[in-house]
């Protein structure tokens, strides 16, 4: 693919400068890191809700999830298996004993 000389030099001049889109993503990443340091048990849904409530930024959950994946941020919340109330688990004795 051929590129014009002026186009190449324009790209070379602006190569290290972040555009508006990249700058917003970088700022959002720093914000997510800060929230994760304060609340490590929050997942991307709750982080997004906190950003919306505290800072007024309206972003999609998907974007927050992508940035969390990029920054390797994972929720430190414990995941529990759901048990219905009143459901009893019957333990049977080992009558076979491997025979």
MDTraj code that builds the backbone (N, CA, C; nanometers):
import mdtraj as md
import numpy as np

residues = "UNK UNK UNK UNK UNK UNK UNK UNK UNK UNK UNK UNK UNK UNK UNK UNK UNK UNK UNK UNK UNK UNK UNK UNK UNK UNK UNK UNK UNK UNK UNK UNK UNK UNK UNK UNK UNK UNK UNK UNK UNK UNK UNK UNK UNK UNK UNK UNK UNK UNK UNK UNK UNK UNK UNK UNK UNK UNK UNK UNK UNK UNK UNK UNK UNK UNK UNK UNK UNK UNK UNK UNK UNK UNK UNK UNK UNK UNK UNK UNK UNK UNK UNK UNK UNK UNK UNK UNK UNK UNK UNK UNK UNK UNK UNK UNK UNK UNK UNK".split()
xyz = np.array([
    [0.0842, -0.1178, 0.0000],
    [0.0000, 0.0000, 0.0000],
    [0.0880, 0.1232, 0.0000],
    [0.0581, 0.2171, -0.0858],
    [0.1376, 0.3385, -0.0969],
    [0.0741, 0.4497, -0.0163],
    [0.1594, 0.5281, 0.0451],
    [0.1162, 0.6429, 0.1232],
    [0.1894, 0.7644, 0.0680],
    [0.1180, 0.8761, 0.0591],
    [0.1825, 0.9966, 0.0081],
    [0.2880, 1.0452, 0.1072],
    [0.3840, 1.1169, 0.0573],
    [0.4930, 1.1668, 0.1399],
    [0.4402, 1.2612, 0.2475],
    [0.3495, 1.3504, 0.2105],
    [0.2966, 1.4457, 0.3089],
    [0.2140, 1.3732, 0.4157],
    [0.1399, 1.2693, 0.3735],
    [0.0617, 1.1920, 0.4701],
    [0.1501, 1.1179, 0.5681],
    [0.2614, 1.0641, 0.5187],
    [0.3545, 0.9933, 0.6063],
    [0.4151, 1.0884, 0.7089],
    [0.4574, 1.2075, 0.6644],
    [0.5198, 1.3013, 0.7569],
    [0.4194, 1.3588, 0.8565],
    [0.2951, 1.3716, 0.8148],
    [0.1902, 1.4158, 0.9078],
    [0.1683, 1.3099, 1.0152],
    [0.1647, 1.1831, 0.9730],
    [0.1495, 1.0728, 1.0693],
    [0.2681, 1.0672, 1.1631],
    [0.3887, 1.0861, 1.1108],
    [0.5100, 1.0813, 1.1907],
    [0.5122, 1.1920, 1.2959],
    [0.4619, 1.3098, 1.2589],
    [0.4584, 1.4234, 1.3516],
    [0.3606, 1.3981, 1.4669],
    [0.2467, 1.3353, 1.4368],
    [0.1412, 1.3157, 1.5369],
    [0.1410, 1.1761, 1.5983],
    [0.2459, 1.0988, 1.5756],
    [0.2483, 0.9594, 1.6195],
    [0.2396, 0.9460, 1.7715],
    [0.3080, 1.0304, 1.8453],
    [0.3135, 1.0185, 1.9915],
    [0.2114, 1.1055, 2.0630],
    [0.1280, 1.1763, 1.9881],
    [0.0264, 1.2628, 2.0476],
    [-0.1057, 1.1861, 2.0521],
    [-0.1686, 1.1815, 2.1709],
    [-0.2955, 1.1108, 2.1858],
    [-0.4095, 1.1973, 2.1329],
    [-0.5009, 1.1353, 2.0585],
    [-0.6192, 1.2095, 2.0150],
    [-0.7220, 1.2117, 2.1282],
    [-0.8347, 1.2772, 2.1044],
    [-0.9359, 1.2955, 2.2082],
    [-0.9899, 1.1614, 2.2587],
    [-1.0130, 1.0691, 2.1666],
    [-1.0652, 0.9364, 2.2009],
    [-0.9674, 0.8608, 2.2906],
    [-0.8397, 0.8591, 2.2529],
    [-0.7384, 0.7886, 2.3311],
    [-0.7170, 0.8552, 2.4670],
    [-0.7248, 0.9893, 2.4715],
    [-0.7083, 1.0619, 2.5976],
    [-0.8220, 1.0295, 2.6942],
    [-0.9453, 1.0219, 2.6417],
    [-1.0600, 0.9864, 2.7272],
    [-1.0440, 0.8464, 2.7841],
    [-0.9984, 0.7519, 2.7021],
    [-0.9762, 0.6151, 2.7498],
    [-0.8682, 0.6112, 2.8566],
    [-0.7629, 0.6894, 2.8393],
    [-0.6548, 0.6928, 2.9368],
    [-0.7045, 0.7492, 3.0698],
    [-0.7821, 0.8590, 3.0637],
    [-0.8382, 0.9188, 3.1854],
    [-0.9335, 0.8222, 3.2551],
    [-1.0149, 0.7521, 3.1762],
    [-1.1073, 0.6549, 3.2332],
    [-1.0316, 0.5398, 3.2984],
    [-0.9207, 0.4976, 3.2383],
    [-0.8380, 0.3921, 3.2969],
    [-0.7797, 0.4321, 3.4310],
    [-0.7323, 0.5562, 3.4419],
    [-0.6794, 0.6053, 3.5698],
    [-0.7894, 0.6123, 3.6747],
    [-0.9083, 0.6540, 3.6323],
    [-1.0221, 0.6614, 3.7231],
    [-1.0613, 0.5226, 3.7727],
    [-1.0616, 0.4246, 3.6834],
    [-1.0962, 0.2872, 3.7209],
    [-0.9919, 0.2302, 3.8159],
    [-0.8635, 0.2584, 3.7915],
    [-0.7579, 0.2128, 3.8831],
    [-0.7779, 0.2699, 4.0227],
    [-0.8116, 0.3991, 4.0291],
    [-0.8330, 0.4643, 4.1581],
    [-0.9504, 0.4015, 4.2320],
    [-1.0604, 0.3772, 4.1616],
    [-1.1778, 0.3154, 4.2240],
    [-1.1454, 0.1735, 4.2682],
    [-1.0705, 0.0991, 4.1867],
    [-1.0356, -0.0386, 4.2221],
    [-0.9458, -0.0425, 4.3454],
    [-0.8575, 0.0556, 4.3613],
    [-0.7729, 0.0600, 4.4806],
    [-0.8553, 0.0880, 4.6056],
    [-0.9595, 0.1718, 4.5918],
    [-1.0460, 0.2016, 4.7063],
    [-1.1415, 0.0869, 4.7362],
    [-1.1983, 0.0283, 4.6326],
    [-1.2999, -0.0769, 4.6467],
    [-1.2604, -0.1977, 4.5616],
    [-1.1692, -0.2819, 4.6097],
    [-1.1226, -0.3941, 4.5270],
    [-1.2273, -0.5019, 4.5022],
    [-1.3362, -0.5028, 4.5778],
    [-1.4371, -0.6070, 4.5584],
    [-1.5382, -0.5692, 4.4506],
    [-1.5308, -0.4484, 4.3970],
    [-1.6268, -0.4042, 4.2959],
    [-1.5921, -0.4619, 4.1597],
    [-1.6940, -0.5085, 4.0900],
    [-1.6786, -0.5532, 3.9523],
    [-1.7042, -0.4366, 3.8576],
    [-1.7038, -0.4650, 3.7286],
    [-1.7140, -0.3554, 3.6325],
    [-1.8518, -0.2897, 3.6325],
    [-1.9590, -0.3622, 3.6692],
    [-2.0915, -0.3012, 3.6763],
    [-2.0961, -0.1949, 3.7866],
    [-2.0453, -0.2310, 3.9033],
    [-2.0498, -0.1376, 4.0156],
    [-1.9517, -0.0234, 3.9980],
    [-1.8377, -0.0506, 3.9335],
    [-1.7417, 0.0567, 3.9039],
    [-1.8068, 0.1578, 3.8112],
    [-1.8789, 0.1086, 3.7108],
    [-1.9466, 0.1986, 3.6176],
    [-2.0532, 0.2809, 3.6895],
    [-2.1279, 0.2185, 3.7792],
    [-2.2305, 0.2910, 3.8544],
    [-2.1678, 0.3994, 3.9411],
    [-2.0522, 0.3690, 3.9995],
    [-1.9817, 0.4662, 4.0829],
    [-1.9297, 0.5833, 4.0003],
    [-1.8784, 0.5547, 3.8819],
    [-1.8308, 0.6610, 3.7923],
    [-1.9467, 0.7521, 3.7528],
    [-2.0602, 0.6911, 3.7230],
    [-2.1775, 0.7689, 3.6828],
    [-2.2277, 0.8556, 3.7982],
    [-2.2294, 0.7996, 3.9196],
    [-2.2820, 0.8714, 4.0352],
    [-2.1877, 0.9811, 4.0831],
    [-2.0571, 0.9504, 4.0936],
    [-1.9623, 1.0454, 4.1507],
    [-1.9137, 1.1509, 4.0513],
    [-1.8877, 1.1088, 3.9276],
    [-1.8232, 1.1987, 3.8324],
    [-1.9151, 1.2443, 3.7202],
    [-2.0283, 1.1793, 3.7030],
    [-2.1230, 1.2192, 3.5998],
    [-2.0858, 1.1731, 3.4601],
    [-1.9852, 1.0875, 3.4481],
    [-1.9473, 1.0336, 3.3177],
    [-2.0454, 0.9239, 3.2804],
    [-2.0985, 0.9292, 3.1618],
    [-2.1885, 0.8247, 3.1151],
    [-2.1113, 0.7380, 3.0167],
    [-2.0748, 0.6197, 3.0621],
    [-2.0038, 0.5238, 2.9779],
    [-2.0761, 0.3899, 2.9883],
    [-2.0549, 0.3066, 2.8887],
    [-2.1183, 0.1751, 2.8882],
    [-2.0393, 0.0773, 2.9744],
    [-2.1110, -0.0211, 3.0285],
    [-2.0475, -0.1265, 3.1072],
    [-1.9417, -0.1989, 3.0252],
    [-1.9706, -0.2158, 2.8972],
    [-1.8802, -0.2879, 2.8093],
    [-1.7444, -0.2185, 2.8003],
    [-1.7454, -0.0857, 2.7918],
    [-1.6204, -0.0096, 2.7843],
    [-1.5409, -0.0250, 2.9136],
    [-1.6097, -0.0168, 3.0269],
    [-1.5422, -0.0342, 3.1559],
    [-1.4845, -0.1750, 3.1649],
    [-1.5588, -0.2742, 3.1158],
    [-1.5114, -0.4125, 3.1174],
    [-1.3866, -0.4284, 3.0307],
    [-1.3865, -0.3680, 2.9125],
    [-1.2709, -0.3758, 2.8230],
    [-1.1476, -0.3122, 2.8866],
    [-1.1661, -0.1977, 2.9500],
    [-1.0523, -0.1292, 3.0119],
    [-1.0020, -0.2086, 3.1321],
    [-1.0928, -0.2692, 3.2072],
    [-1.0517, -0.3541, 3.3194],
    [-0.9697, -0.4727, 3.2697],
    [-1.0110, -0.5315, 3.1586],
    [-0.9354, -0.6429, 3.1019],
    [-0.7980, -0.5971, 3.0552],
    [-0.7927, -0.4801, 2.9934],
    [-0.6662, -0.4265, 2.9432],
    [-0.5696, -0.3969, 3.0573],
    [-0.6227, -0.3446, 3.1686],
    [-0.5392, -0.3103, 3.2840],
    [-0.5210, -0.4276, 3.3800],
    [-0.5809, -0.5420, 3.3469],
    [-0.5737, -0.6640, 3.4290],
    [-0.6309, -0.6407, 3.5688],
    [-0.7454, -0.5747, 3.5735],
    [-0.8145, -0.5485, 3.6998],
    [-0.9249, -0.6523, 3.7160],
    [-0.9214, -0.7239, 3.8275],
    [-1.0227, -0.8256, 3.8547],
    [-1.0819, -0.8005, 3.9929],
    [-1.2094, -0.8281, 4.0055],
    [-1.2774, -0.8116, 4.1326],
    [-1.2268, -0.9160, 4.2315],
    [-1.2089, -0.8745, 4.3552],
    [-1.1621, -0.9664, 4.4582],
    [-1.2783, -1.0141, 4.5458],
    [-1.3989, -1.0092, 4.4912],
    [-1.5165, -1.0531, 4.5657],
    [-1.5231, -1.2047, 4.5661],
    [-1.5754, -1.2604, 4.6737],
    [-1.5924, -1.4046, 4.6819],
    [-1.7223, -1.4420, 4.6126],
    [-1.7199, -1.5521, 4.5416],
    [-1.8382, -1.5995, 4.4725],
    [-1.8934, -1.7195, 4.5487],
    [-2.0214, -1.7134, 4.5809],
    [-2.0848, -1.8177, 4.6585],
    [-2.1825, -1.8947, 4.5714],
    [-2.1978, -2.0226, 4.6001],
    [-2.2991, -2.1014, 4.5329],
    [-2.4334, -2.0713, 4.5982],
    [-2.5340, -2.0606, 4.5171],
    [-2.6671, -2.0289, 4.5673],
    [-2.7330, -2.1531, 4.6238],
    [-2.7858, -2.1413, 4.7449],
    [-2.8593, -2.2504, 4.8080],
    [-2.9984, -2.1998, 4.8422],
    [-3.0992, -2.2770, 4.8067],
    [-3.2351, -2.2380, 4.8393],
    [-3.2579, -2.2539, 4.9893],
    [-3.3415, -2.1678, 5.0416],
    [-3.3729, -2.1729, 5.1834],
    [-3.4532, -2.2984, 5.2123],
    [-3.4126, -2.3724, 5.3132],
    [-3.4836, -2.4920, 5.3527],
    [-3.4421, -2.6160, 5.2757],
    [-3.3576, -2.5995, 5.1760],
    [-3.3127, -2.7161, 5.1004],
    [-3.2068, -2.7891, 5.1818],
    [-3.2267, -2.9194, 5.2024],
    [-3.1340, -2.9938, 5.2865],
    [-3.0495, -3.0850, 5.1996],
    [-2.9252, -3.0937, 5.2353],
    [-2.8337, -3.1805, 5.1645],
    [-2.8143, -3.3056, 5.2497],
    [-2.8553, -3.4187, 5.1941],
    [-2.8485, -3.5445, 5.2680],
    [-2.7135, -3.6080, 5.2430],
    [-2.6443, -3.6396, 5.3501],
    [-2.5150, -3.7086, 5.3372],
    [-2.5379, -3.8552, 5.3704],
    [-2.4988, -3.9405, 5.2773],
    [-2.5135, -4.0832, 5.2963],
    [-2.3806, -4.1413, 5.3445],
    [-2.3889, -4.2407, 5.4271],
    [-2.2682, -4.3056, 5.4742],
    [-2.2102, -4.3936, 5.3622],
    [-2.0799, -4.4147, 5.3651],
    [-2.0123, -4.4937, 5.2631],
    [-2.0272, -4.6414, 5.2970],
    [-2.1277, -4.7047, 5.2391],
    [-2.1549, -4.8443, 5.2686],
    [-2.0772, -4.9386, 5.1784],
    [-2.0340, -4.8904, 5.0630],
    [-1.9618, -4.9767, 4.9692],
    [-1.8166, -4.9941, 5.0135],
    [-1.7546, -4.8893, 5.0615],
    [-1.6158, -4.8898, 5.1102],
    [-1.5168, -4.9387, 5.0045],
    [-1.5439, -4.9142, 4.8798],
    [-1.4517, -4.9511, 4.7717],
    [-1.4563, -5.0989, 4.7358],
    [-1.5493, -5.1765, 4.7909],
    [-1.5602, -5.3199, 4.7599],
    [-1.6700, -5.3419, 4.6563],
])
top = md.Topology()
chain = top.add_chain()
for i, resn in enumerate(residues, 1):
    res = top.add_residue(resn, chain, resSeq=i)
    for name in ("N", "CA", "C"):
        top.add_atom(name, md.element.get_by_symbol(name[0]), res)
traj = md.Trajectory(xyz[None], top)
